[in-house]
């Protein structure tokens, strides 16, 4: 009996001894004693990289849901230069007062000069090797001074963590103009035919779009796309020249379609769903495509009674015109804007091998054999499919 008790005592002592090393996190860093990188800006000039680190105030995050309740500095931006991105970051560390934590990095913004210099490859390589960063980093291009862009704060004194560039999905779900793209998707697109990618091009509002009782408020807006080819900036396409891109996006969630045809210009629709199909037609080395788009539409403005079939027909013509004009913009700038080369690569790889040039299928204005557009007006929102006042 004594031997059993003695054995139990020895086991208990050993267990207690083994738990001592687990009693505390000896090498941990207390959260309030670090600073957190939220955004990264990359510029390139005179053979030097300049990095901009956007640091946010984490104490304001808990109050971000209450408009106007935040006080104090919302964002601070540090800058340093070096021959490489890593060297520039380490030069910035020299002036940092606390350890900089990269685990909350949300987005990367490149200047046009940086993209032209091919810095997108250096940046992705730098971020992909670092253990704290993630693949869900939103990627953007701009021609604005990075200090101005990274110090722009959202309306109503919201936290910078809720800005358009750090959290783009809520605004994209309301208006699907240009699809946001993260680092993972960018890597995939640049590694598969046609080895091109379109990233959102952003700038600051120049007009008084938002205004408080004290001053005008410049904030970030999406202006178009920056086409990346050979891992460098190829062209920037903005405004109405990319209107057709939204209708070719299978992941589009909600977009407004204003009709411009005479007699229908006061009618507005909201497109909720799209089904996009691209069918390659191969005749020896002659490659053409049939593009089919089927959408559901909701009436948003119908001040005068109109025949619904005519409205649907005008909507189909409008979408076709926008898709065609954007395609021609891409042809003019040597961009496979709808990634037709990838469609051929996936559906007929042998035909793609026969005609591809650096992964791309030679495209002309006649490469689209047919546009097949169908618009279904499914309802009139809260009202009928007729004017509210008759």
C-alpha positions, -999 to +999 in steps of 0.1 A: +000+000+000+028+024+009+045+016-024+013+025-043+010+058-025+047+065-031+043+057-068+013+081-071+032+108-053+062+104-077+038+106-107+021+137-093+055+154-087+066+146-123+033+160-137+036+192-117+073+196-128+063+192-165+036+219-163+060+246-150+074+255-185+038+259-197+028+284-170+036+315-190+043+328-225+078+339-219+086+352-254+052+368-262+048+405-273+020+423-256-004+437-282-005+472-269+033+475-271+034+469-309+024+490-339+003+474-367+009+478-404-025+481-422-015+493-457+017+492-478+025+516-506+053+510-532+069+537-553+100+535-575+123+564-586+160+568-594+166+531-591+153+531-555+122+516-539+103+538-515+079+520-491+051+537-473+037+519-442+002+529-431-001+524-393-036+525-378-047+532-343-061+499-329-077+517-300-103+532-325-113+498-339-137+491-311-155+524-318-155+521-355-192+512-356-203+544-339-201+574-363-183+604-349-172+587-317-136+583-325-110+608-313-073+610-318-051+602-348-066+575-370-037+568-392+000+576-395+023+569-425+060+562-424+084+563-454+118+550-463+139+541-493+163+515-504+178+495-533+154+467-525+120+466-508+134+447-478+162+473-474+137+501-475+116+484-448+146+479-426+156+515-431+121+524-418+126+501-388+154+525-377+129+552-368+101+529-354+096+533-317+081+498-312+081+465-330+061+466-363+037+437-367+027+427-403+000+402-396-028+427-401-016+440-435-047+444-457-037+460-490-009+471-512-010+501-535+016+505-564+023+538-582+024+537-619+062+543-618+066+513-595+045+490-618+064+502-649+097+492-631+083+457-625+081+461-587+050+439-585+072+408-588+096+420-561+068+430-538+050+396-541+082+378-536+089+399-505+055+394-490+051+357-499+083+348-480+074+366-448+056+344-422+033+371-408+017+382-441-013+364-457-025+359-493-057+379-487-040+412-495-059+435-518-039+449-547-043+484-563-026+508-586-027+546-585-012+578-599-018+598-567+010+607-542+010+578-518+011+601-487-022+617-497-038+584-506-027+565-474-038+594-451-073+597-466-098+585-440-134+572-446-164+594-441-181+598-407-148+594-389-149+556-394-118+536-387-093+533-415-098+496-413-132+502-430-118+521-460-126+512-496-091+497-502-088+477-470-123+463-470-136+465-506-162+437-506-191+456-489-191+484-516-185+458-543-216+440-533-236+472-536-220+482-569-199+457-588-180+481-610-144+468-608-138+435-590-112+437-562-083+413-566-061+398-538-025+386-540-035+350-544-057+357-574-030+379-589-004+352-587-027+328-604-036+352-632+000+361-639+010+324-640-017+313-664-025+323-701-026+350-712-003+359-683-021+392-678-041+406-649-063+437-643-060+453-608-083+482-597-069+517-604-078+541-575-074+578-569-088+606-547-121+624-554-113+657-572-148+671-569-168+679-538-185+645-537-185+643-499-186+674-477-189+679-439-201+711-422-164+721-418-146+711-450-146+691-483-137+655-478-114+638-504-117+600-502-106+570-523-126+559-553-122+533-580-115+548-613-107+519-637-081+492-642-044+489-645-034+461-670-004+441-659+015+423-687+050+407-683+047+416-646+048+453-655+022+480-661+010+479-696-019+504-698-044+521-676-080+522-688-105+544-669-141+555-667-166+545-694-139+526-713-143+497-689-181+496-686-183+464-705-160+445-681-186+443-654-210+423-676-183+398-684-177+391-647-193+359-635-190+371-599-208+404-605-234+409-577-252+441-584-248+469-610-269+497-624-277+498-661-289+532-674-305+531-708-294+558-733-316+551-763-340+579-772-373+575-754-358+551-728-332+574-712-353+580-680-354+542-673-329+526-650-324+489-642-304+470-616-287+438-628-286+412-600-272+381-616-253+373-648-244+340-665-215+344-689-204+318-714-175+321-739-174+295-766-143+292-788-149+284-825-118+268-840-113+264-878-077+254-883-058+284-870-087+308-873-100+313-837-133+332-831-155+334-800-192+335-792-200+355-761-233+347-743-246+368-714-278+362-696-290+385-669-318+391-644-329+428-642-350+447-617-368+479-626-356+508-605-370+538-623-400+537-647-416+571-646-436+564-678-454+533-689-433+513-714-436+479-730-414+456-709-402+436-740-390+468-756-372+478-724-355+444-723-345+447-759-330+481-754-311+468-723-297+440-744-285+465-770-269+486-743-250+458-727-238+445-761-225+480-770-206+484-737-191+449-739-180+455-775-166+490-769-145+477-739-133+448-760-122+472-788-104+493-762-085+463-752-076+454-788-064+490-794-041+487-763-031+450-770-049+437-739-068+405-737-093+423-714-118+394-712-091+367-710-103+349-741-069+332-744-075+315-711-109+303-723-093+287-754-065+273-733-090+255-710-114+242-736-090+234-765-054+234-754-041+220-787-057+249-807-042+273-781-007+258-786-011+262-824-018+300-823-005+313-789+022+340-788+036+343-753+004+327-740-019+351-758-042+343-787-039+369-815-071+390-813-087+414-838-119+433-838-134+404-858-124+378-832-159+380-816-181+361-840-213+368-821-227+385-790-258+367-776-273+390-749-305+381-730-321+403-703-350+391-682-369+417-662-379+397-632-397+422-610-403+459-603-387+458-568-414+469-542-437+481-570-453+465-600-438+464-634-456+496-641-452+533-631-460+540-594-481+571-605-503+566-635 
